[in-house]
Amino acid sequence: MSQRLTVDWFRILADLKTAGLGIYAVSDLIDVPKATLMGWKNSGAEPRYSAGERLVELWCATVKRHRGDLPKEVAPISAAKI
């Protein structure tokens, strides 16, 4: 089984919380329901492109980091998902 790097959405949301933006504030700022954000954070779900881009832009601006600094995690590539 191969592996790939994916954005660690849990870490992005945790970083934003540490910076003072709770889940409700993030929800309002990127126009995504709180329940959707919780799915990204807790269940391993991934955002659609436009919502993910808004979250990445918010993370970059809030934590003063560049897109290349996004936290990543190793995700296995399953033959069943290909």
C-alpha positions as CSV (number, residue, x, y, z in Angstrom):
1,M,0.0,0.0,0.0
2,S,1.4,3.4,-1.0
3,Q,1.2,6.6,1.0
4,R,0.5,10.2,0.1
5,L,0.8,13.5,2.0
6,T,-2.5,15.3,2.6
7,V,-3.3,18.5,4.5
8,D,-3.8,18.0,8.2
9,W,-7.2,19.8,8.6
10,F,-7.3,18.9,12.3
11,R,-4.0,20.7,12.9
12,I,-5.1,23.7,10.8
13,L,-8.2,24.1,12.9
14,A,-6.2,23.5,16.1
15,D,-3.7,26.2,15.1
16,L,-6.6,28.6,14.5
17,K,-8.0,27.9,17.9
18,T,-4.7,28.4,19.5
19,A,-4.5,31.8,17.7
20,G,-7.8,32.8,19.2
21,L,-10.3,31.7,16.5
22,G,-12.8,29.2,17.8
23,I,-14.9,27.0,15.6
24,Y,-17.8,29.5,15.5
25,A,-15.5,32.3,14.3
26,V,-13.9,30.2,11.7
27,S,-17.3,29.0,10.5
28,D,-18.4,32.7,10.1
29,L,-15.2,33.8,8.5
30,I,-15.1,31.1,5.8
31,D,-18.9,30.7,5.4
32,V,-18.9,27.0,6.2
33,P,-21.3,25.4,8.8
34,K,-19.8,24.5,12.2
35,A,-20.9,20.9,11.7
36,T,-18.9,20.7,8.5
37,L,-15.8,22.0,10.2
38,M,-16.2,19.5,12.9
39,G,-16.3,16.7,10.3
40,W,-13.0,18.0,8.8
41,K,-11.5,18.1,12.3
42,N,-12.7,14.9,13.8
43,S,-13.7,12.4,11.1
44,G,-11.0,12.8,8.5
45,A,-13.4,14.3,6.0
46,E,-11.8,16.7,3.5
47,P,-13.3,20.0,2.3
48,R,-14.3,20.8,-1.2
49,Y,-11.7,22.9,-3.0
50,S,-13.2,26.4,-2.5
51,A,-13.9,25.8,1.2
52,G,-10.5,24.3,1.7
53,E,-8.9,27.3,0.0
54,R,-10.7,29.7,2.2
55,L,-9.6,27.8,5.3
56,V,-6.0,27.7,4.1
57,E,-6.0,31.5,3.4
58,L,-7.4,32.2,6.8
59,W,-4.8,29.9,8.4
60,C,-1.9,31.6,6.5
61,A,-3.2,35.1,7.5
62,T,-3.8,34.2,11.1
63,V,-0.7,32.2,12.0
64,K,1.5,34.3,9.7
65,R,2.8,31.3,7.7
66,H,3.1,30.5,4.1
67,R,1.1,27.9,2.1
68,G,4.2,25.8,1.9
69,D,4.2,25.5,5.7
70,L,0.8,23.8,5.8
71,P,0.7,20.9,8.3
72,K,0.7,17.6,6.5
73,E,-0.1,14.0,7.4
74,V,0.6,10.8,5.7
75,A,-2.5,9.1,4.4
76,P,-2.4,5.6,2.9
77,I,-3.6,5.1,-0.6
78,S,-6.1,2.4,-0.7
79,A,-6.7,0.4,-3.9
80,A,-10.4,0.4,-3.0
81,K,-10.5,4.2,-3.3
82,I,-8.7,4.4,-6.6
